[in-house]
């Protein structure tokens, strides 16, 4: 299976990069399934229903959220009704929606996508991500009823992301980190056959401070005082993420490539 994962979409410029390029990439790379993280896609925090529909109509198969999952109140109803939306599995138990689903892929194949939040340095105390993922992967073993599986771990610390990769190695096809908006260069296939990347980066303007217009972050760091809210930078976005090919029989990764398309980062892809 050919899978594309794109990192945190930031603001209008990130959404535009998706809507203007995804159809081309699906054709050129013959993609079977596309997952995007959209935790900052609307006003740089959270996701609105209208913007979610825009991404889905552009050809996204599954949208993961994050710690800003319900910053926009309309998402609470939409995530319950739209199966292509995933909030974190270890969010509050009363939260609407689901954090894991099995989706159809071309050729009658199945892919599991799970979304989980880390705990270290996060603003809220979320439930243990490892026990949550263990339950999911025990119920959906590789080589069983699903031909591939992907885990999006949304957290601050690279060591926690790497530990999740090790924890899931041989049990899932892909573990990819999100949340920090800075792409890492450690794409690898772990010994058990799981494709891993600590952070996919963002789909946003890198001539910025992690996707935000420079003025307010600069003011806060230099003076210790804020004057306004963070707003998303509006320059050309770079599509950042991960391309993975998997073996349909075993579910293990056979190829991994970092993706950088457009904007100011060095270009890469399959």
N, C-alpha and C positions, 0 to 999 in steps of 0.2 A: 504494500500500500504506500502511496506517495502522500505525505502529510506535510502541510505548511502551518507553522505556528507563528503569529506576529505579536510582538510585545505591546506593552501599554500604549493604547491610542490616546494622544494628548490633544484635546481641543479640535477646533475646526480644521486646522491644517493636517492633523493626523487622519481625521475622517475623510478628508478630500483625497489624501494619498491612497486610502483604501478604495474609495469609490472610483477613482480614475485609473487604478492599476491592477486591481485584483482579477478582473475578467481576463486581461492579457496574460497574467501569470498563470492562471488556471489552465489556459490553453497551451501556452509555451511549455510549461513544466508538467502538463498532463496530471494535474493534481486530483487526488481522490477525496481529500478532506481538508478543510481549512478551519482553524481555530484562531480567534483573536482575543486578547485581553483588552477590555474597554473601560477600565476602572477610572480613567481620567478623560473620557471622550467628550464629556459635556461640561463646559465652563471649567475645565481642568480638574474637576472632582465629580466622580460619579457618572451616571449615564441616564439620559432621558429616554422615554419610550420612543419618541420620534427619531432620535438619533440611532437607537437600537434597530428600528425598522429600516433605516437608511443603510446600515451596515449589512443586515440580513439580505436586503434586496440587491446589494452589490455582489453577493455570492458567498458570504460567510456562512459556514455550516453550524458553528457553535460560538457563542460569546461567553467568556468568563468575566467575572467582575472583580471583587476584592474587598478591601476594608471600607471602600466608599460605596459599597453595593446599593445602599438605600439612601444615599444623600439626596436623591430626587424621589419624592414620595410616589410619583406615578409608577416607578419601577416595582413597588411592592405588589401591585396587582398584575403588572405585565409579566414579571418573572414567574408568577404562579400559572399564568395562562399560556406562556410561550415556552415550549420544550427546548428550544435552541438556546435558552439562557441558563447559565449556571451561576449561582451564588456559592460561596465557600461551604464545604460540608461541615466545618466546625464552627460555623456561625451559631447564633442563638437558636436553640431547638425550636422556638416558636416562630422563627423567621419563615416567610413564604418561600416557595420555590424549592429546588433541589440542588445539591452540590455534585451529583454524579448521575450520568445517564449513559445508556447504550444507544448509539446512532447507526442508521443505515448508511453504508457506503456503496459505491458502484459494484456491480457483480454479485450482489447478494451478501456482501461481507458486512461485518459489524465492527464498530470501534467504540470503545469506552472512553469517555472523557471525565476526569475528576478534577475538582478545584478545591484547594485547601490553603488556609492561612497559617503562617508561622506565628511564633509566640514572642521571640526575642526582640525587644525594643519597639514593639507595636504599641499603639496607644491604648488598646483594650486587651484584656486577658481573654484570649480565645481558648477553646477546648484543645486538648492535646492533638496535634495534627498526625502524629505517628499511629496512635491507636485508631484514629478515624480512617486513615489510609489502609491500615492492616485489615480492617473489616471489609473494605471495598475490594482489595486485591485477593483476599481469601475467597470471596464470592465470585470473582471473575478472573480465574487463572489464565495465563497466557497459554495458547494452544487449545483452549477450551471453546466456549461459545462465542468469544470475540476474537477477531483476527489481529487486532491491534488495540493498544490502550495508551492514553496520554494523561499525565498529571501536570497541572499548573500549580506550582507552589509559590504563593504570593507573600513575600516577607522581606525584612530588612537585611538579614545577615547571611553572607555567603556560606558560612560554615553550617548554618541550619539548612540551607538549600542543598549543600553537598551531602549532608547527612541523610536528607530525604532521598537523594539519588542513590546512595549506598543502600539505604533501607529498602528501596524499591528495585534494586538491580536484579534482573532476571525475572521480575514479577510484573513488569510493565514495559511497554515499548519505548516510551519517552518520559523523561522528567525534565521540565524546563522551568526556570525561575522567572518571576516578574516582580514589579513594584519599585525597584530602585532607578529605573529608566536609563541605566548606563549599561551598554552591552559588554559582556565579558568575552574573552577569547579562548575559553576552555572547552569548546565543543568536543565531545569524545563519545565513544561507545564503551561503556563500562564492561568489566569482565563477564558479567552474566548476560550481556546482550542488550542492555538498556541505553538508549541515546540520552546524553545529558548535556545541559548548558546551564551555568549558574544564573545568568540573566539574559533574557532575549533583547533587552534594550527597549526603546520606545519607537512608536510611529509618530514622530513629531519633529519639530524644528530643533536641531542640535546646536544652532547658534543661539544659545539660551542658557538658563540654569535648570537642568533636568526638565526641559520643555516649557519653562515659565519665562515670560519676558524678564530681562535681566535687571531692570531698575529696582523693583521691590526687594528681591533677594539680596541684591548688592547693598541697598540701604540698610536692611536689617542686620546683615553680617558686619558692616563697617561701623554703624552707629549704635546698634543694639535696639533700635526703635523702628517700628513699622508705621507706614503712612497709609497704606491701602492693602487691598487683597491681591493675592497672586492671580495673574491672568496668563493664559497660554500665549506663547510666542507665535507669531504669524508668518514666519518665513517658510521656505520650502521644507517639507518634511522628508525624512529618510524612513523608508519602510525597513524595520529591523525585526529579525526573527530567526527562525530555524526551519530548515528543510530536512525531513527524515524519510528514508525508505525502509520498509519493514518486510520481513518474510511472512507471507500469509499463513504458512503452516505452523511456524513456531511463535510468531508475534515479535520476534527479536529484530532489532535494528540491523540493517545491512549497510546503510550509508547515512552520513550526517554532514550537513553543510550550513554554515552561518549565512544569513541573508542580509544584505545591505543594498537597498535600491533607492536611487535618487538622493537629493540633499547633499550634505557636505561630508559624509563619511566615505571611506574607501569602499568601492562597490564589490559585492561578492554575491554568490548564489550558485545553484546547481548548474 
